Amino acid sequence: MRFCSDNTATACPEMLRAIESVNRGLVPPYGDDEWTARLDEALGGFFGTPVRAFAVTTGTAANALALATLSPPYGAIFAHEEAHIVTDECGAPGFFSGGAQLALLGGAHGRLSAQTLDAALASYNRGVHGVQPAALSLTQATELGTVYPAVEVAQLCTVARRYGLRVHMDGARFANALAFLGCHPGDLSWRAGVDVLSFGATKNGALAAEAVVFFDPALVRDFELRRKQAGHLLSKSRYVAAQLLAYLETELWRRNAVRTNTLAQRIGAAAGAALLHPVEANEVFVRLGAERCAALRAAGFDFYDWGAPSASEARFVVSWDQPEEDVERLCAALAGG
């Protein structure tokens, strides 16, 4: 019974059918095919504003190349200390930007506050001896399974603008955030002040399909060249583009995200006092103790330990194809512990 990661899931049948539907005939390469050409319109309709969108195959590529577009080599990228770009991308933002550094900030439940960001930027040394504030990166949903409401995104973007920073959003689980809040995609992105969004689909049922969505066209040319130089210009992007189109046009994003969120909330309710963070997406964090963790594994549950080993904390992630009976068993085990 696997609760390690939504990356362990299969690809949705709809994604496989989308790939099969474009797997015939000769078409122009490197994004000049009809499906890739439709991405701007499809994602523009989704967000409610004209966009430029680029297909890539990994979230790390999406985040790192987007941030390299926003920050010079001598720049500072502000992020939560537990953001994915900090803990799980092997220095990719610094590598692809040619030297930009991550400036880490704290915040409860994986979220930054506007007050924390404002205080950090107000006291930041902008002299020639230090890296220069360049960008803010927000993770939506966060690495601790929580979600920024639209008003908080707008407040953070307002602070960033005041100090001349661009704003990136890591939306690997953006669909889960939308499903939880029930708001329009534009409210969590460009209307709030986000410049570029890494729009994830892989964790929600796609097969290596992500998009980098630009709301500011002035940034596009630099990204196009960085993407090519970094080896992420796909020669057969129709296979990624077709998945993203199906993901949007059939509202698969919503169906899968609502299901995983709902099942995760059931697990969180069963965890009771062991729950560490509000359950607002498809991840559940609990403090169980070493004995209970061992007992769950002995009973067949697969999950990641989280944080320091001495903390005996665990993370459970619900995937789009998670069997409901596995969730029921986990809830029973947690509630009975």
C-alpha positions as CSV (number, residue, x, y, z in Angstrom):
1,M,0.0,0.0,0.0
2,R,2.0,2.9,-1.4
3,F,1.8,6.4,0.1
4,C,5.4,7.5,-0.6
5,S,4.8,9.9,-3.5
6,D,2.4,10.9,-6.2
7,N,5.4,10.3,-8.6
8,T,4.9,6.5,-8.0
9,A,1.5,6.6,-9.7
10,T,0.7,5.3,-13.2
11,A,-0.1,7.6,-16.1
12,C,-3.9,8.2,-16.5
13,P,-5.5,6.3,-19.4
14,E,-6.5,9.8,-20.8
15,M,-2.8,10.7,-21.0
16,L,-1.9,7.5,-22.8
17,R,-4.8,8.0,-25.2
18,A,-3.6,11.6,-25.9
19,I,-0.1,10.3,-26.7
20,E,-1.5,7.6,-29.0
21,S,-3.7,10.1,-30.7
22,V,-0.7,12.1,-32.0
23,N,1.5,9.1,-32.6
24,R,1.0,9.0,-36.3
25,G,2.4,10.8,-39.3
26,L,5.3,13.2,-39.8
27,V,5.0,16.5,-38.1
28,P,7.4,19.5,-37.7
29,P,9.8,19.1,-34.7
30,Y,10.9,21.4,-31.9
31,G,7.5,22.7,-31.0
32,D,6.3,23.7,-34.5
33,D,3.6,21.0,-34.5
34,E,-0.1,21.9,-34.2
35,W,-0.5,20.5,-30.6
36,T,2.4,22.5,-29.1
37,A,1.1,25.6,-31.0
38,R,-2.3,25.2,-29.2
39,L,-0.7,25.4,-25.7
40,D,-0.7,29.1,-25.5
41,E,-4.4,29.3,-26.4
42,A,-5.4,26.4,-24.1
43,L,-3.5,27.7,-21.1
44,G,-4.5,31.3,-21.8
45,G,-8.1,30.2,-21.7
46,F,-7.4,28.3,-18.4
47,F,-5.8,31.3,-16.8
48,G,-8.1,33.9,-18.4
49,T,-5.3,36.0,-20.0
50,P,-2.9,35.7,-22.9
51,V,0.2,33.6,-22.0
52,R,3.2,32.0,-23.6
53,A,3.7,28.4,-22.5
54,F,6.5,26.0,-23.0
55,A,6.5,22.3,-22.6
56,V,9.2,20.6,-20.5
57,T,9.4,17.1,-19.0
58,T,10.4,17.7,-15.4
59,G,9.4,20.1,-12.6
60,T,13.1,20.7,-11.8
61,A,13.7,22.0,-15.4
62,A,10.5,24.1,-15.2
63,N,11.5,25.7,-11.9
64,A,15.2,26.1,-12.5
65,L,14.9,27.6,-16.0
66,A,12.1,29.9,-15.0
67,L,14.1,31.2,-12.1
68,A,17.2,31.6,-14.2
69,T,15.1,33.8,-16.5
70,L,14.1,36.0,-13.5
71,S,17.5,36.2,-11.7
72,P,21.0,37.2,-12.9
73,P,24.0,35.2,-11.7
74,Y,24.5,37.6,-8.9
75,G,20.9,37.5,-7.8
76,A,19.1,36.3,-4.6
77,I,16.0,34.2,-4.9
78,F,13.8,34.3,-1.8
79,A,12.0,31.1,-0.9
80,H,10.6,29.2,2.1
81,E,13.3,27.1,3.8
82,E,11.4,23.9,3.0
83,A,10.5,24.8,-0.6
84,H,11.2,22.1,-3.2
85,I,13.7,24.3,-5.0
86,V,15.7,24.4,-1.7
87,T,15.5,20.8,-0.5
88,D,15.0,18.6,-3.6
89,E,16.6,20.1,-6.7
90,C,20.3,19.5,-6.2
91,G,21.2,23.2,-6.6
92,A,19.5,23.4,-10.1
93,P,18.3,27.1,-9.7
94,G,21.9,28.2,-9.0
95,F,23.3,26.0,-11.7
96,F,21.0,27.1,-14.5
97,S,21.2,30.8,-13.5
98,G,25.0,30.7,-13.4
99,G,25.3,31.5,-9.7
100,A,22.1,32.9,-8.2
101,Q,21.7,32.0,-4.5
102,L,18.6,31.0,-2.5
103,A,17.7,33.2,0.4
104,L,15.8,31.1,2.9
105,L,13.0,32.3,5.0
106,G,10.9,30.6,7.7
107,G,7.1,30.3,8.0
108,A,4.6,28.1,9.7
109,H,3.2,25.1,7.8
110,G,5.5,25.7,4.8
111,R,4.1,29.2,4.0
112,L,5.8,32.5,3.8
113,S,4.1,35.6,5.2
114,A,4.2,39.1,3.7
115,Q,5.5,40.4,6.9
116,T,8.4,38.0,7.0
117,L,9.3,38.8,3.4
118,D,9.0,42.5,4.0
119,A,11.3,42.4,7.0
120,A,13.9,40.3,5.2
121,L,14.0,42.6,2.2
122,A,14.0,45.8,4.3
123,S,17.1,44.7,6.1
124,Y,18.9,43.1,3.1
125,N,22.3,44.5,2.3
126,R,22.2,45.6,-1.3
127,G,25.8,46.7,-1.5
128,V,28.2,45.5,-4.1
129,H,29.5,42.8,-1.8
130,G,26.3,40.8,-1.6
131,V,24.0,39.0,-4.0
132,Q,21.2,41.3,-5.2
133,P,17.5,40.5,-4.5
134,A,16.0,39.4,-7.8
135,A,13.1,37.0,-7.3
136,L,10.5,35.4,-5.0
137,S,9.6,31.8,-5.5
138,L,6.3,30.5,-3.9
139,T,5.4,26.8,-3.8
140,Q,1.6,26.1,-4.4
141,A,0.7,23.8,-2.9
142,T,3.6,23.9,-0.4
143,E,5.9,21.1,0.5
144,L,4.0,20.6,3.7
145,G,0.7,20.1,2.0
146,T,-0.8,23.5,2.7
147,V,-2.1,26.1,0.3
148,Y,-1.7,29.9,-0.1
149,P,-5.1,31.6,-0.4
150,A,-5.2,34.1,-3.3
151,V,-5.1,37.1,-0.9
152,E,-1.9,35.9,0.6
153,V,-0.3,35.4,-2.8
154,A,-1.3,38.9,-3.7
155,Q,0.2,40.3,-0.5
156,L,3.5,38.5,-1.1
157,C,3.6,39.7,-4.7
158,T,2.9,43.3,-3.6
159,V,5.9,43.2,-1.2
160,A,8.1,41.7,-3.9
161,R,7.1,44.4,-6.4
162,R,7.8,47.1,-3.8
163,Y,11.5,45.9,-3.7
164,G,11.8,45.3,-7.4
165,L,11.5,41.5,-7.3
166,R,9.9,39.2,-10.0
167,V,7.7,36.4,-8.8
168,H,7.8,32.7,-9.7
169,M,5.4,30.1,-8.6
170,D,6.2,26.4,-8.3
171,G,2.9,24.8,-9.2
172,A,3.9,21.1,-9.2
173,R,0.6,20.6,-7.3
174,F,-1.2,23.7,-8.6
175,A,-4.3,21.6,-9.4
176,N,-4.6,20.5,-5.8
177,A,-4.4,24.1,-4.6
178,L,-7.2,25.1,-7.1
179,A,-9.3,22.2,-6.0
180,F,-9.0,23.1,-2.4
181,L,-9.7,26.8,-2.8
182,G,-12.3,26.5,-5.5
183,C,-11.1,29.7,-7.1
184,H,-10.2,30.7,-10.7
185,P,-6.6,29.8,-11.8
186,G,-6.0,33.5,-12.6
187,D,-6.7,34.5,-9.0
188,L,-3.8,32.4,-7.8
189,S,-1.4,33.6,-10.5
190,W,-1.3,36.6,-12.7
191,R,-4.1,38.6,-11.0
192,A,-2.1,38.2,-7.8
193,G,1.1,39.4,-9.4
194,V,2.9,36.1,-10.4
195,D,5.2,36.6,-13.5
196,V,5.8,32.9,-14.4
197,L,4.3,29.7,-13.2
198,S,5.7,26.1,-13.4
199,F,2.5,24.3,-14.2
200,G,2.7,20.7,-13.1
201,A,0.7,17.7,-14.5
202,T,3.0,14.8,-13.8
203,K,2.1,14.4,-10.1
204,N,-1.6,14.5,-11.1
205,G,-1.7,11.8,-13.7
206,A,0.4,12.8,-16.7
207,L,3.6,11.1,-18.0
208,A,6.5,13.6,-17.8
209,A,4.4,16.6,-18.8
210,E,5.0,20.1,-17.3
211,A,4.6,23.6,-18.7
212,V,6.3,26.9,-18.0
213,V,3.7,29.6,-18.3
214,F,4.7,33.2,-18.8
215,F,2.3,36.0,-18.0
216,D,4.9,38.7,-18.9
217,P,5.8,38.3,-22.6
218,A,9.0,40.4,-22.1
219,L,10.6,37.4,-20.4
220,V,9.9,34.9,-23.1
221,R,12.9,35.3,-25.4
222,D,15.5,34.8,-22.7
223,F,13.7,31.6,-21.6
224,E,13.6,30.2,-25.1
225,L,17.3,30.5,-25.4
226,R,18.0,29.1,-21.9
227,R,15.7,26.2,-22.6
228,K,17.6,25.3,-25.7
229,Q,21.1,25.7,-24.2
230,A,20.0,23.5,-21.2
231,G,18.9,20.7,-23.4
232,H,15.2,21.0,-22.7
233,L,13.9,22.0,-26.1
234,L,12.0,18.8,-27.0
235,S,12.3,17.6,-30.6
236,K,9.0,15.7,-30.2
237,S,7.1,18.0,-27.9
238,R,3.7,16.9,-29.4
239,Y,3.7,14.0,-27.0
240,V,3.9,16.4,-24.0
241,A,1.7,19.0,-25.5
242,A,-1.1,16.5,-26.3
243,Q,-1.1,15.4,-22.6
244,L,-1.3,19.0,-21.4
245,L,-4.2,19.7,-23.8
246,A,-6.1,16.7,-22.6
247,Y,-5.4,17.5,-19.0
248,L,-7.0,21.0,-19.5
249,E,-9.7,20.3,-22.0
250,T,-11.3,17.3,-20.2
251,E,-10.8,18.9,-16.8
252,L,-8.8,15.9,-15.7
253,W,-6.8,18.2,-13.6
254,R,-9.8,18.9,-11.4
255,R,-11.1,15.3,-11.2
256,N,-7.8,13.9,-10.1
257,A,-7.0,16.7,-7.7
258,V,-10.4,16.7,-6.0
259,R,-10.1,12.9,-5.5
260,T,-6.7,13.0,-4.0
261,N,-7.5,16.0,-1.8
262,T,-10.6,14.3,-0.5
263,L,-8.8,11.1,0.4
264,A,-5.9,12.9,2.0
265,Q,-8.4,14.8,4.2
266,R,-9.9,11.5,5.4
267,I,-6.4,10.3,6.4
268,G,-5.7,13.6,8.2
269,A,-9.0,13.3,10.1
270,A,-8.1,9.7,11.1
271,A,-4.6,10.9,12.3
272,G,-6.2,13.1,14.9
273,A,-3.7,14.7,17.3
274,A,-0.8,13.2,15.4
275,L,-1.4,15.6,12.5
276,L,1.4,18.2,12.1
277,H,-0.1,20.5,9.4
278,P,-3.5,21.3,7.9
279,V,-4.4,19.0,5.1
280,E,-5.1,21.2,2.1
281,A,-3.8,19.2,-0.8
282,N,-2.9,15.5,-1.2
283,E,-0.1,15.2,1.5
284,V,-0.5,14.3,5.1
285,F,2.2,14.8,7.7
286,V,2.1,13.1,11.1
287,R,4.2,12.5,14.2
288,L,3.7,8.9,15.1
289,G,6.8,7.8,17.0
290,A,9.2,5.1,16.0
291,E,7.1,2.1,17.2
292,R,4.0,3.2,15.3
293,C,6.0,3.9,12.1
294,A,7.5,0.4,12.3
295,A,4.1,-1.2,13.0
296,L,2.6,0.5,9.9
297,R,5.4,-0.7,7.7
298,A,5.0,-4.2,9.1
299,A,1.3,-4.0,8.2
300,G,2.3,-3.2,4.5
301,F,2.1,0.6,4.4
302,D,4.9,2.3,2.4
303,F,5.7,6.0,3.2
304,Y,8.6,8.3,3.7
305,D,10.0,9.3,7.0
306,W,10.1,13.1,7.3
307,G,12.5,15.5,9.0
308,A,15.1,14.4,11.5
309,P,15.1,10.7,12.3
310,S,14.7,11.4,16.0
311,A,11.4,13.2,15.2
312,S,9.7,10.0,14.0
313,E,7.5,12.0,11.6
314,A,6.0,10.6,8.4
315,R,4.6,11.8,5.2
316,F,1.7,10.1,3.4
317,V,0.9,11.2,-0.2
318,V,-2.3,10.2,-2.1
319,S,-1.9,9.5,-5.8
320,W,-4.6,9.9,-8.4
321,D,-4.8,6.1,-8.8
322,Q,-4.7,5.3,-5.1
323,P,-7.0,2.4,-4.3
324,E,-9.7,3.6,-1.9
325,E,-9.4,0.4,0.1
326,D,-5.8,1.3,0.9
327,V,-6.9,4.7,2.2
328,E,-9.6,3.0,4.4
329,R,-7.0,0.6,5.8
330,L,-4.6,3.4,6.6
331,C,-7.3,5.5,8.2
332,A,-8.3,2.5,10.4
333,A,-4.6,1.9,11.3
334,L,-4.1,5.5,12.3
335,A,-7.3,5.9,14.2
336,G,-6.7,2.7,16.1
337,G,-3.1,3.5,17.0
